[in-house]
Every structure is written in structure tokens, then in C-alpha cells.
């Protein structure tokens, strides 16, 4: 669809909206046949498109009708002018532009200037046709189907499920990181801290063993007395 088309103000989601284009046209034709019109479907049999879908004849009255099975976009004024242009060559006494949705404001204004053209929008059409059964083969999902589950955030259900899965993965990763850190601290205590606590009972040899295990050279003991010069006997 072109960007010039305007979306409908109200989106119908009923059996009429789910009809195919051909079924939509056939329902309209059947309605006018029930009113006593002789109905000719022009586009179904004519190799050359004449610009309208139905010719409705009853007595001295002849109407041409164009059916627009549009549910998402409003029918613009171009279609009104196109139908008006077909009237002189069709020999019709009037014209109908029928849609399952809505018309633009400009389309309504254009039709209002020509008394031989009548617009039938989705609301008026549903009133004319009455209840419509669901198309063949269509079944609504059961009430317990996930499609009916309310979504408060306005996002699709599968996106919410993905978000919850991502949050769960982040929590698991955080717990795993804490466990790895705890294991590393336990290992550090087992191999180093414990040996340092045990070293005083083993004297200097035990301390040297700890440093050797850690791969570093031992530092001199704090406040160590310098060696006595020979012959002094250590006297002050």
C-alpha cells in the first residue's frame, strides 16, 4: 500500500472481515438478489475490466457497484471519482461504492456533491447483511489457547518469554561467579594462609618452606640484630 493511504479508525475483526475478496462480492450480490435485483458480476466474466464489480437491475433502475474489501485502510476519494466517471458510459441511473471498512473524509465530501452516488461503509454494510458465518475452514482458537492470554506490556507473548529467559540466564551466571570466587578463596586459604599460620611452630625452616612454596625469596626477620664484630664479645 502507498504511504498516501490512511489507516482505518476502527479495525473490524469479525467474520465479514475474514472473507476473501470473491466471497465478499458474492455476499453483496446475494443481498441485492434477495431485494429483487438481477445481479451481473462484471469482473468475474469480462476480460476487460469496466471499473465496477456488479450491475444491479430492477425495473427501470440500474445501479453499478464497486466492492472494496478493505479492512486496514480507508477508501480514498479517487475511487469515488473513478466510479462517477463510469456512469455516463454504463447507462446506469446510480452508483454504489461499498467497503467493508471506512471512507476518507474527502471521499465522503466528493460523493455528497453527486446525488447519484451512494457510499456504504463497513458499519452500514454489516447492518444490511446481518450476521455472517465464519468462512469455510476457519476456526477460532479454543479459550485456553495462549493467543488469548492478556499481555499487559503490549508486547507479544514470545518476547516476554525471551526476556524472562535472559533474566534467568543472568542470575545463573551471577551465582556461578560467586561460587567460583568462593572456591578460589578456599584454595588460597588451604595452600597459603594455613601454611603461614602453621609456620611459627616449625621455626625458621617452616617459614622458609612457605616462601619456597609461594615462589618468592624470604625477607629478613624484622628488627634483626646485626652480627657481632669478631673479638668484641658482644659487649656494648
ZITA-V319027 format. One record per helix or strand of 2 or more residues. SS is the DSSP state (hx for helix, st for strand). FROM is the first residue (numbers start at 1). LEN is the number of residues. If there is no record, write none. Layout:
((SS;FROM;LEN) (SS;FROM;LEN))
//
This chain:
((hx;21;14) (st;38;4) (hx;42;4) (st;54;5) (st;61;8) (hx;77;14) (st;94;6) (hx;105;8) (st;117;4) (hx;122;8) (hx;146;3) (hx;157;58))
//
